[in-house]
C-alpha cells in the first residue's frame, strides 16, 4: 500500500482507539476473569494486554525509531509467544500492562504525527517480512491490533472462535 494514495488517517484513528478498547474490556473482565486462558489455551486477556504492550515498545516502537535514525536497518522479528512464556504474562498486573501499552502507543502516535513525507519513505528490512517503508508500520500495527481485538472479543464470547492464533506475534 502507498500512504500517498491510501490515507493513513483511518489507520491512525484505529491505532488511537486501541488503548480505550483495552480499558473498556478490562472493566468487563475483573479480577481472575482477566487471567483465564483463551479457548484452546490461547492468551488470557492479561496476556493479550502485555503482549500488545511489549510489542509496542520492543517491536513497533523500536522499528519506528530505528527506521527514522538509521539507514535501512535490519530489524528483528518479535517472538510474542516466546516473550509471553519467558515473562509469564499471566502472572502480571493487568493495570500495569494497560498503562505500559497506553504510554507506548501514545509515544508511537506522537512520533508518527510529526513525520515529514520523506521520513514516511525511509526503509528497513524486517526478519520474516522483508523490505518495508516506515509508512508500512502503522498498517502492520493496525492489522495486528485487529487480530487481537477479534481474539479478545472471543474471550468475551462476542465472536465465533477462529483458528488458534496464540502463537501470532
GUTIFI-198564 format. One record per atom (N, C-alpha, C, O): residue in one letter; x, y, z. Coordinates in steps of 0.02 Angstrom, whole numbers, plus 32768, in hexadecimal, padded with zeros to 4 digits. Layout:
REM GUTIFI-198564
AXYZ/...
REM end
This chain:
REM GUTIFI-198564
X802A7FC48000/X800080008000/X802B803E8000/X8063803E801B/X801380727FE2/X803880AF7FDD/X801480E58006/X7FDB80F67FF8/X803680FF803A/X801781308065/X8002816F803F/X7FD781948055/X8021817A8005/X800F81B57FDE/X7FCD81AD7FBA/X7FAC81DE7FAA/X7FB9816E7FAC/X7F7A81647F8A/X7F4481487FB8/X7F09814D7FAA/X7F5A812B7FF0/X7F2B81128022/X7F3881388063/X7F6C812F8082/X7F0981628077/X7F14818C80B2/X7F20816380F1/X7F02812E80FB/X7F4C817C811A/X7F5A815A8159/X7F2B816F8190/X7F2B815181C6/X7F0281A28185/X7ED681BA81BB/X7EAC818381DB/X7EAA817F8218/X7E8A815981B4/X7E62812481D4/X7E8E80F281FB/X7E7A80D8822E/X7ECA80E681E2/X7EF880B98204/X7F0D80D78247/X7F0D80B5827A/X7F1F81168245/X7F3481398282/X7EFB813A82B5/X7F06813082F1/X7EBE8146829E/X7E85814682CC/X7E7A810282EB/X7E6B80FC8326/X7E8280CD82C3/X7E7C808982DE/X7EB2807D8313/X7EA480608347/X7EEE80938305/X7F25808B8336/X7F1680B28376/X7F22809A83AD/X7EFC80EE836D/X7EED811983A7/X7EB780FA83D3/X7EB781048410/X7E8980D583B6/X7E5180B983DC/X7E61807A8403/X7E398064842C/X7E9B805C83F7/X7EAA801B8415/X7EB0801F8461/X7E977FF28484/X7ECF8052847C/X7ED7805784C5/X7E93805C84E7/X7E88803E851B/X7E65808284CA/X7E22808884E6/X7DFC804684E2/X7DD980338510/X7E05802284AA/X7DE67FE084A3/X7DFD7FB284DB/X7DD57F9184FB/X7E3F7FB084E7/X7E5A7F85851B/X7E417F998560/X7E307F6E8589/X7E3E7FD9856D/X7E257FF185AE/X7DDB7FDE85B8/X7DC77FCB85EE/X7DB47FE48583/X7D6E7FD28587/X7D667F878596/X7D3C7F7385BE/X7D8D7F5E8575/X7D897F168581/X7D9F7F0685C8/X7D817EDA85E7/X7DD07F2985E1/X7DE87F1C8626/X7DAF7F258658/X7DAD7F02868B/X7D837F54864B/X7D4A7F5E8678/X7D197F238675/X7CF57F1686A5/X7D197F00863C/X7CEB7EC88633/X7D097E85864A/X7CE57E538650/X7D4A7E848656/X7D6C7E47866B/X7D927E5486AC/X7DD07E5586AD/X7D6E7E5E86E2/X7D907E6F8721/X7DB37E338741/X7DA27DF98734/X7DE57E42876A/X7E067E0F8792/X7E217DD5876A/X7E427DDE8738/X7E117D998782/X7E2C7D5C8764/X7E127D4F871D/X7E327D2A86F7/X7DDA7D6D870A/X7DC07D6386C7/X7DF37D7A8693/X7DF67D5F865C/X7E1A7DAD86A3/X7E4C7DC88675/X7E867D98866B/X7EAC7D9D863B/X7E8E7D698699/X7EC67D3A8697/X7EB27CF5867B/X7EDD7CC98675/X7E737CED866C/X7E5A7CAC8652/X7E727CA3860A/X7E6A7CD085E1/X7E917C6985FC/X7EAA7C5D85B8/X7E737C5F8583/X7E397C508592/X7E877C718547/X7E587C708510/X7E4A7C2984FA/X7E697BF98511/X7E1A7C2284CC/X7E077BE084B2/X7E457BBE8494/X7E6C7BDD8471/X7E4B7B7E84A2/X7E837B588487/X7EC67B6B84A4/X7EFA7B5E8486/X7EC57B8B84DF/X7F047B9F84FF/X7F207BE084E6/X7F5A7BF084F3/X7EF87C0684C0/X7F0F7C4784A7/X7F1B7C7884DF/X7F0D7C6A851A/X7F337CB184CD/X7F437CE684FE/X7F057CF98526/X7ECE7D00850B/X7F0F7D038567/X7EDD7D228591/X7EDC7D6D8581/X7F067D84855A/X7EAD7D92859D/X7EAB7DDA858F/X7EEA7DFC85A9/X7F077E268586/X7F017DEB85E4/X7F3E7E0B85FE/X7F7A7DFB85D1/X7FA57E2585C8/X7F7C7DBF85B6/X7FB27DAD8588/X7FAC7DD58547/X7FDE7DEA852A/X7F6E7DDE8530/X7F647E0784F4/X7F807E4D84FF/X7FA47E6884D5/X7F6E7E6A8538/X7F837EAF8547/X7FCF7EB4854B/X7FEC7EE2852E/X7FEF7E87856F/X80377E8A8576/X805A7E7D8533/X808D7E9B8525/X803F7E4F850C/X805B7E4384C9/X80597E8384A0/X808A7E978481/X801F7EA3849F/X80187EE18479/X80477F188494/X80647F3D846D/X804D7F1C84D5/X80797F4F84F4/X80C27F4384E1/X80E47F7184CC/X80D97F0684EA/X811F7EF884DB/X812E7EFE8491/X81637F17847E/X81007EE88467/X810A7EEF841F/X810C7F39840C/X81327F4D83E0/X80E27F61842B/X80E27FA9841C/X81267FC8842B/X813F7FF18405/X81437FB58464/X81837FD18479/X81BD7FB18452/X81E57FD48433/X81C17F6F8455/X81FC7F4B843D/X81F87F3783F3/X822A7F2483D5/X81BD7F3B83D7/X81B37F2D8391/X81A87F6C836A/X81D67F87834B/X816A7F84836B/X81597FBE8341/X817E7FFE8355/X819780218329/X8181800D8394/X81A4804A83AA/X81ED80498395/X8208807B837C/X820E801083A0/X82548009838C/X825C800D8341/X828B802C8328/X822F7FEE831C/X82337FF182D2/X822B803882BA/X8251804F828E/X81FB805D82D5/X81F280A382C1/X823180CA82CF/X824980EF82A4/X824C80C4830B/X828980E9831E/X82C480D882F0/X82E7810482D9/X82CD809782E4/X8307808382BC/X82FF80988273/X832F80AE8254/X82C380928257/X82BA80A78212/X82C580F2820B/X82E1810981D9/X82B08118823D/X82BA8160823B/X830381748243/X831981A68227/X8329814F826A/X836C8165827E/X83A6813E825F/X83E081508269/X83978109823A/X83CC80E1821A/X83BB80DA81D0/X838180DD81BC/X83EF80CF81A9/X83E580C38161/X83D6807A8156/X8400804F8162/X8399806C813E/X83818029812E/X83967FF58162/X83BA7FC68152/X837F7FFD81A0/X83937FCD81D5/X83767F8781CA/X83427F7E81AA/X83997F5781E4/X83827F1281E6/X835C7F0A8228/X83787F11825E/X831B7EFB8223/X82EE7EFA825D/X82DD7EB28270/X82C97E8A8246/X82E47EA382AF/X82D47E6082C8/X82897E5682CB/X82627E8682D0/X82757E1882C7/X822F7E0682D2/X82247E07831E/X82547E098344/X81E67E068332/X81D37E048379/X81AE7DC38385/X81777DBA836C/X81CC7D9683AA/X81AE7D5583B8/X81807D5C83F4/X81947D4F842D/X81427D7083E7/X81127D7E841C/X81037D438449/X80FB7D4A8485/X80FF7D06842B/X80F07CCB8453/X81297CBC8483/X811E7CAB84BD/X81677CC2846B/X81A17CB58497/X81A67CEA84CE/X81B37CDA8508/X819C7D2884BC/X819F7D5E84EE/X816A7D538523/X81767D5E855E/X812E7D3F850E/X80F77D32853E/X810B7CFC856F/X80FE7D0285AB/X81297CC78556/X813F7C908583/X81767CA885B2/X81737C9C85EE/X81A87CCA8595/X81E17CE085BD/X81CD7D1085F5/X81E77D0D862C/X819E7D3C85E5/X818B7D708616/X814E7D5D8640/X81397D82866C/X81327D238632/X80F97D098658/X80C27D3E865E/X80AD7D518694/X80AB7D548624/X80797D888620/X803C7D7C864C/X80227DAB866B/X80257D3F864F/X7FE77D318673/X7FED7D4486BD/X7FBB7D5186DE/X802A7D4686D8/X80357D57871E/X803D7DA2872A/X80447DB88763/X803D7DCA86F5/X804B7E1186FB/X800B7E3A8707/X7FD37E2286FE/X80157E77871C/X7FDF7EA6872C/X7FBD7EBF86EC/X7FDE7ED986BF/X7F7C7EB886E9/X7F577ED386B0/X7F5D7F1F86AD/X7F687F3B8678/X7F577F4086E6/X7F5B7F8A86E7/X7F9F7FA286CD/X7FA27FD286A7/X7FD47F8086E1/X80177F9386C9/X801D7F88867E/X803B7FB1865A/X80017F528665/X80047F44861D/X7FDD7F7885F5/X7FF37F8F85C1/X7FA27F8A860E/X7F7A7FBD85ED/X7F9F800085EA/X7F9E802285B7/X7FBF80128621/X7FE480518624/X8020804F85F5/X802D808085D1/X8044801785F4/X807E801185C7/X80688017857E/X808980398557/X80327FF6856D/X801A7FFA8528/X800580418517/X801A805C84E3/X7FDD80608541/X7FC380A38533/X7FFD80D5852A/X7FFC80FE84FC/X802E80D18556/X806880FF8551/X809080F38511/X80A3812284EF/X809D80B38502/X80C480A384C7/X809F80B58487/X80BE80D08458/X805E80A88484/X803880B88448/X80348104843F/X803A811C8407/X802B81298476/X802A81728471/X806C818C8456/X806D81BB842D/X80A3816F846C/X80E581838453/X80EB81758408/X810181A083E2/X80D7813983F3/X80DA812883AC/X80B081588382/X80C68170834E/X807381668399/X804781938374/X806381DA8371/X805C81FC833E/X808281F083A7/X80A0823383A7/X80D882388373/X80DE826A8350/X81018204836F/X81378204833D/X811A820382F7/X8130822982CC/X80EA81D782EB/X80CC81D282A9/X80AA82138294/X80AB82248258/X808D823682C3/X806A827582B3/X809982AB8299/X808382D88275/X80D982A782AA/X810882DB8297/X813482CA825B/X816282EF824B/X81268292823A/X8151827E8202/X814682A881C4/X810E82BD81B5/X817C82B381A1/X817A82D58160/X817082A18129/X817B82658136/X815B82B580ED/X8153828480B7/X8192825C80A9/X818E8220809C/X81CC827B80AD/X820A825580A0/X8218822280D7/X823581EE80CA/X820382318114/X820D8201814A/X81E081C48141/X81F4818C8150/X81A381CE8129/X81768196811C/X8194816580EA/X8185812980EB/X81C0817E80BE/X81DE8154808A/X821D813080A2/X82398107807C/X8235813E80DE/X8272811C80F7/X826480D180FB/X822C80BB8108/X829980A980F1/X8290806180EC/X82B9803B8120/X82E88055813E/X82A67FFD8128/X82CA7FCD8151/X82BA7F888135/X82907F808109/X82DB7F568151/X82CE7F11813D/X82BF7EE9817C/X82E97EE481A9/X82837ECE8180/X826E7EA981BC/X82717E5E81B0/X825B7E45817C/X828E7E3B81E0/X82927DF281DC/X824B7DD681D4/X821E7DEA81F8/X82437DA881A5/X82037D89819A/X81D27DB28171/X819D7D99815E/X81E37DF08163/X81B77E1D813D/X81D97E3380FC/X81BB7E3280C7/X82187E488102/X823C7E6380C9/X823F7EAF80CD/X823A7ECC8103/X82497ECD8094/X82507F168091/X820D7F3880A1/X81D87F21808B/X82117F6D80C8/X81D57F9480D7/X81E77FDD80DF/X82207FEF80ED/X81B4800680D5/X81BC804E80E0/X819C805F8123/X8172803A813C/X81AF8097813E/X819280AD817D/X814680B48176/X812180A881A5/X812F80C6813B/X80E680CC8130/X80C280898136/X80858088813F/X80E780528131/X80C880108139/X80BC7FFF8183/X808F7FD78193/X80E3801B81AF/X80E1800881F6/X809D80168216/X80827FE98237/X807F8051820D/X803D805B822C/X800880298213/X7FDD8013823A/X800B801781D4/X7FDB7FE681BA/X7FE77FA181D9/X7FB87F7D81E9/X80267F8F81E2/X80377F508203/X801C7F51824A/X80017F1F8262/X80257F89826C/X800D7F9082B0/X7FC17F8882B3/X7FA77F6482DE/X7F9E7FA98285/X7F557FA78284/X7F3B7F608275/X7F0A7F4A8292/X7F5C7F3E8246/X7F487EF98237/X7F527ECC8273/X7F287EA18282/X7F897ED68296/X7F977EAE82D2/X7F647EBE8308/X7F4A7E908328/X7F567EFD8313/X7F237F108343/X7EE07EEF8333/X7EBE7ED4835F/X7ECE7EF082F3/X7E8D7ED382DE/X7E8A7E8982EE/X7E567E708304/X7EC07E6582E4/X7EBF7E1D82F4/X7EB77E12833F/X7E967DE38354/X7ED67E3E8367/X7ECF7E3683B0/X7E8A7E4E83C8/X7E707E3383F9/X7E6D7E7F83A8/X7E297E9283B9/X7DFA7E5783AF/X7DCF7E4A83D9/X7E037E338378/X7DDA7DF8836B/X7DE47DC383A1/X7DB47DA683BA/X7E227DB683B2/X7E307D8483E6/X7E127D998429/X7DF77D70844E/X7E167DD98438/X7DFA7DF38477/X7DAD7DEE8476/X7D8F7DDD84A8/X7D8F7DFC843D/X7D477DF48437/X7D327DAB8441/X7CFE7D9D845D/X7D5C7D7D842A/X7D4F7D368436/X7D517D278481/X7D287D01849A/X7D827D4584A5/X7D857D3C84EE/X7D457D54850F/X7D2E7D378541/X7D287D8984F4/X7CEB7DA5850F/X7CAD7D7F84F8/X7C757D8C850F/X7CB67D5084CA/X7C7D7D2B84AF/X7C577D52847B/X7C1C7D43846E/X7C777D84845D/X7C567DAF842C/X7C657D9D83E4/X7C497DBB83B6/X7C917D6D83D8/X7CA37D5B8394/X7CAB7D0F8391/X7CBF7CF083C2/X7C9B7CF38358/X7CA67CAB8352/X7CF07C9A8355/X7D197CC0833C/X7D027C638375/X7D487C518378/X7D657C468333/X7D447C2A8307/X7DA17C5C832A/X7DC47C5282EB/X7DFD7C2282F6/X7DFE7BFE8328/X7E2C7C1F82C7/X7E657BF382CE/X7E917C098309/X7E8E7C42831E/X7EB87BDC8322/X7EE57BEB835B/X7F1A7C1D8343/X7F427C0F8318/X7F187C588361/X7F487C8C8350/X7F747C9C838C/X7F927CD1838F/X7F797C6F83BB/X7FA07C7C83F7/X7FEA7C8583E8/X800F7C9F8411/X80017C6F83AE/X80477C74839D/X80567CB28372/X80907CBE8360/X80237CD98362/X802B7D138337/X804E7D4A835D/X803E7D578397/X807E7D6B833D/X80A17DA2835E/X808B7DE58345/X80A47E18835C/
REM end
